[in-house]
Amino acid sequence: MMDVNINQNNLLNTPLVACSNLFLIGMMGSGKSYWAKQIAAVTQRQWIDLDTIIEATAGKTISDIFATEGEAAFRVLEQKALQQTARYNNLIVATGGGTPCFFDNIDWMNAHGITVFINEPIELLVHRLQKEKAHRPLVSDTSDEKLYASLTERLASREQFYKKAQHIVVGSKATVGDFVRLLHL
């Protein structure tokens, strides 16, 4: 799995501090983890992939959680992991694609930091996800032919939440400097 620049055990045991975290949201395959890592390298901040924190806490993969407990149970774990990020200051958080769409997560993120919707064209998402479907439980059983329609439908249902982000960036046209500037507005 992805390397994480933060000790996951400390995530659960650190006292609360003032929060100015950066939350990256968007569709699966939009580059949230990629950009989190790039921004962290330039700004000397720590970053996490929320799915990695969930897996460490649950002791199983996201795919296993979906298969054994279902999406509803996963979303509860996801919300708990998200809210634990409030224990950190200046953390960059790569969220899951559905994170902003459940409970009050997008409102919570807007209240606890800076939110950026990484918006990418469906064609680019399809190209990226065709290579990694085995690691993506929501599209793992989707044929390449149906992936475009599936992503289009999923984006249509999520876009209302994504557009609540404080900033929107087209990741494939952005530079790390574009993201860093958002931290200093």
C-alpha positions as CSV (number, residue, x, y, z in Angstrom):
1,M,0.0,0.0,0.0
2,M,1.0,3.7,-0.1
3,D,3.7,4.9,2.2
4,V,2.4,7.4,4.8
5,N,4.5,10.2,6.2
6,I,2.9,10.0,9.6
7,N,2.9,7.5,12.3
8,Q,-0.6,6.0,12.2
9,N,-0.5,5.1,15.9
10,N,0.1,8.8,16.8
11,L,-3.0,9.7,14.8
12,L,-5.1,8.1,17.5
13,N,-3.1,9.3,20.5
14,T,-2.2,12.9,19.8
15,P,-3.9,15.7,21.8
16,L,-6.1,18.1,19.9
17,V,-4.5,21.2,18.4
18,A,-5.7,24.1,16.3
19,C,-6.3,22.8,12.7
20,S,-5.5,24.2,9.3
21,N,-5.4,21.0,7.3
22,L,-5.7,20.7,3.6
23,F,-8.3,18.2,2.4
24,L,-8.1,16.9,-1.2
25,I,-11.3,15.6,-2.5
26,G,-12.5,14.2,-5.9
27,M,-13.2,11.1,-7.8
28,M,-11.1,8.0,-7.5
29,G,-8.2,8.3,-9.9
30,S,-8.2,12.1,-9.7
31,G,-4.7,12.1,-8.1
32,K,-5.5,13.0,-4.5
33,S,-2.8,10.9,-3.1
34,Y,-0.3,11.9,-5.8
35,W,-0.9,15.6,-5.1
36,A,-0.9,15.1,-1.3
37,K,2.6,13.6,-1.6
38,Q,3.8,16.4,-4.0
39,I,2.5,19.2,-1.8
40,A,3.9,17.6,1.3
41,A,7.4,17.4,-0.2
42,V,7.4,21.1,-1.2
43,T,5.8,22.4,2.0
44,Q,7.5,20.1,4.5
45,R,4.1,19.1,5.8
46,Q,3.0,15.6,6.7
47,W,0.4,13.9,4.6
48,I,-1.9,10.9,4.9
49,D,-4.1,8.8,2.7
50,L,-7.4,8.4,4.6
51,D,-7.9,4.9,3.2
52,T,-4.5,3.8,4.7
53,I,-5.6,5.1,8.1
54,I,-8.9,3.2,7.9
55,E,-7.1,0.0,6.9
56,A,-4.6,0.3,9.8
57,T,-7.4,1.0,12.2
58,A,-9.7,-1.8,10.9
59,G,-6.8,-4.3,10.4
60,K,-8.1,-5.2,6.9
61,T,-8.1,-3.7,3.4
62,I,-10.8,-1.5,2.1
63,S,-11.9,-4.2,-0.3
64,D,-12.2,-6.6,2.6
65,I,-14.2,-4.1,4.6
66,F,-16.6,-3.7,1.7
67,A,-16.9,-7.4,1.1
68,T,-17.4,-8.5,4.8
69,E,-19.1,-5.5,6.4
70,G,-20.5,-3.5,3.5
71,E,-20.3,0.1,2.4
72,A,-22.3,1.5,5.3
73,A,-19.9,0.1,7.8
74,F,-16.9,1.5,5.8
75,R,-18.5,5.0,5.7
76,V,-18.7,5.0,9.5
77,L,-15.0,4.0,9.8
78,E,-14.2,6.7,7.2
79,Q,-16.0,9.4,9.1
80,K,-14.2,8.5,12.4
81,A,-10.8,8.5,10.6
82,L,-11.6,11.8,9.0
83,Q,-12.6,13.5,12.2
84,Q,-9.4,12.3,13.9
85,T,-7.4,14.5,11.5
86,A,-8.5,17.4,13.6
87,R,-5.8,16.4,16.0
88,Y,-3.2,17.7,13.6
89,N,-2.2,21.1,12.3
90,N,-1.0,21.6,8.7
91,L,-1.7,18.0,7.6
92,I,-2.5,17.2,4.0
93,V,-5.3,14.6,3.7
94,A,-6.0,12.6,0.6
95,T,-9.6,11.6,1.1
96,G,-11.5,8.7,-0.5
97,G,-13.7,9.6,-3.5
98,G,-16.9,9.2,-1.5
99,T,-15.7,10.8,1.7
100,P,-17.3,14.3,1.2
101,C,-20.6,12.7,0.1
102,F,-21.6,11.0,3.4
103,F,-22.8,12.3,6.7
104,D,-21.8,15.9,7.0
105,N,-18.2,15.2,5.9
106,I,-17.8,18.0,3.4
107,D,-19.2,20.6,5.8
108,W,-16.9,19.2,8.5
109,M,-13.8,19.5,6.2
110,N,-14.8,23.0,5.2
111,A,-15.0,24.0,8.9
112,H,-11.7,22.3,9.8
113,G,-9.4,23.3,7.0
114,I,-9.0,24.1,3.3
115,T,-10.9,21.9,0.8
116,V,-9.8,21.4,-2.8
117,F,-11.8,19.5,-5.4
118,I,-9.4,17.9,-7.9
119,N,-11.6,17.8,-10.9
120,E,-10.5,15.6,-13.8
121,P,-12.2,14.7,-17.1
122,I,-14.0,11.3,-17.0
123,E,-11.8,10.1,-20.0
124,L,-8.6,10.6,-17.9
125,L,-10.2,8.9,-14.9
126,V,-11.1,5.9,-17.0
127,H,-7.6,5.7,-18.4
128,R,-6.1,5.7,-14.9
129,L,-8.5,3.3,-13.4
130,Q,-8.4,0.7,-16.1
131,K,-4.9,-0.1,-14.7
132,E,-5.9,-0.4,-11.1
133,K,-9.4,-1.8,-10.9
134,A,-8.3,-4.7,-8.7
135,H,-7.5,-2.2,-5.9
136,R,-10.8,-0.2,-6.2
137,P,-13.8,-2.0,-4.7
138,L,-16.4,0.3,-6.2
139,V,-15.2,-0.5,-9.8
140,S,-13.4,-3.8,-9.5
141,D,-16.3,-5.7,-11.1
142,T,-16.9,-3.1,-13.8
143,S,-15.8,-4.0,-17.3
144,D,-13.7,-1.5,-19.2
145,E,-16.6,-0.8,-21.5
146,K,-18.9,0.1,-18.6
147,L,-16.3,2.0,-16.6
148,Y,-17.0,5.3,-18.4
149,A,-20.7,5.1,-17.8
150,S,-20.2,4.0,-14.2
151,L,-17.8,6.9,-13.5
152,T,-20.1,9.4,-15.2
153,E,-23.0,8.2,-13.1
154,R,-21.0,8.3,-9.9
155,L,-19.7,11.8,-10.6
156,A,-23.2,13.1,-11.3
157,S,-24.3,11.9,-7.8
158,R,-21.2,13.3,-6.1
159,E,-20.7,16.5,-7.9
160,Q,-23.0,18.5,-5.6
161,F,-20.8,17.6,-2.6
162,Y,-17.5,18.1,-4.5
163,K,-18.6,21.6,-5.6
164,K,-18.9,22.6,-1.9
165,A,-15.1,22.6,-1.8
166,Q,-13.5,26.0,-1.2
167,H,-11.4,25.6,-4.3
168,I,-11.5,23.6,-7.6
169,V,-8.4,22.6,-9.4
170,V,-8.0,20.6,-12.6
171,G,-5.2,18.4,-11.5
172,S,-3.9,17.4,-14.9
173,K,-3.4,21.1,-15.7
174,A,-2.1,22.2,-12.3
175,T,1.3,22.5,-10.8
176,V,2.3,21.9,-7.2
177,G,2.7,25.7,-6.9
178,D,-1.0,26.1,-7.7
179,F,-1.9,23.9,-4.6
180,V,0.7,25.6,-2.4
181,R,-0.8,29.1,-3.2
182,L,-4.1,27.9,-1.9
183,L,-2.5,27.3,1.5
184,H,-1.5,31.0,1.7
185,L,-4.7,32.7,0.6
